[in-house]
């Protein structure tokens, strides 16, 4: 899953988009995948409505469901399926990522552990 996300971000960063303008802004996130600076993609069109996912039974009580989301890749929207991950510490809660309206378009706000 991490590889798919990183690949999608790399494709967006390296592709010139014709149908939808994409801006890259370097910001600092304390996120699930990495720490430190990373590129954030701002797009000019709103993401489609979230898909309804069937959530399977958790593999263990230590697993938390991370819901799917829309990623922007190569000028189009790509659905990233939800998955279970092991919580990093007891009672950690996942705060889902989401697309948020920004003066320059729509920006992806990464999910994080609280």
C-alpha positions in Angstrom: 0.0 0.0 0.0 2.8 2.4 0.9 4.5 1.6 -2.4 1.3 2.5 -4.3 0.9 5.8 -2.5 4.5 6.7 -3.1 4.3 5.7 -6.7 1.1 7.8 -7.2 2.8 10.8 -5.6 5.9 10.3 -7.8 3.8 10.1 -10.9 2.0 13.3 -10.0 5.2 15.1 -9.2 6.8 14.1 -12.5 3.8 14.5 -14.8 2.7 17.6 -16.6 -1.1 17.6 -16.4 -3.2 19.0 -19.2 -6.7 18.6 -18.0 -6.2 19.7 -14.4 -3.6 22.1 -13.1 -1.5 20.6 -10.3 0.7 22.6 -8.0 3.4 21.1 -5.8 4.1 22.7 -2.4 6.7 21.5 0.1 5.2 21.2 3.6 6.1 19.3 6.8 3.9 16.5 8.0 4.0 14.2 10.9 2.3 11.3 9.0 2.0 7.6 9.0 4.4 7.0 6.1 7.3 9.3 6.7 8.4 12.3 8.7 10.0 15.5 7.6 9.4 17.5 4.4 7.4 16.0 1.6 5.5 17.4 -1.4 1.9 18.0 -1.1 -0.3 18.2 -4.2 -2.9 20.9 -4.7 -5.4 20.3 -7.5 -8.0 22.6 -9.0 -10.9 20.1 -9.0 -12.7 18.5 -6.1 -12.3 14.8 -5.5 -15.2 12.5 -6.4 -17.4 11.3 -3.5 -15.8 8.6 -1.3 -16.5 5.0 -2.3 -18.5 2.8 0.1 -16.1 0.1 1.4 -16.9 -3.2 3.0 -14.7 -3.4 6.1 -13.6 -6.9 6.9 -13.1 -8.3 10.4 -9.9 -7.0 12.0 -6.9 -9.4 12.0 -6.4 -8.6 15.7 -7.5 -6.1 18.4 -4.3 -4.1 17.7 -5.3 -3.4 14.1 -7.2 -0.2 13.0 -9.0 0.3 9.8 -7.6 3.1 7.6 -10.4 4.1 5.1 -9.8 4.4 1.4 -9.4 7.8 -0.3 -9.1 9.5 -3.7 -5.5 10.3 -4.8 -4.7 12.4 -7.8 -2.3 10.8 -10.3 -1.5 11.5 -13.9 -4.3 14.0 -14.3 -7.0 11.8 -13.0 -8.5 10.5 -9.7 -7.4 7.1 -8.5 -9.1 5.3 -5.6 -6.7 4.0 -2.9 -8.3 1.0 -1.0 -8.7 1.1 2.7 -6.7 -1.4 4.8 -5.9 -2.5 8.4 -2.7 -1.3 10.1 -1.3 -2.1 13.5 -1.8 0.9 15.8 1.5 2.4 16.9 0.6 2.5 20.6 -2.2 1.5 22.9 -5.4 3.5 22.4 -4.0 5.4 19.4 -6.8 6.8 17.2 -6.5 7.3 13.4 -7.6 10.7 12.2 -8.4 10.2 8.5 -6.9 12.2 5.7 -9.2 14.3 3.6 -9.3 16.8 0.7 -9.7 20.3 2.0 -10.7 23.5 0.1 -7.7 25.9 -0.3 -7.5 29.3 -1.9 -5.5 27.7 -4.8 -7.7 24.6 -5.2 -8.0 21.4 -3.2 -5.2 20.1 -0.9 -4.8 16.7 0.6 -4.5 16.8 4.4 -2.7 13.6 5.5 -4.2 11.3 8.1 -2.3 10.9 11.4 -2.3 9.1 14.7 -3.8 11.0 17.7 
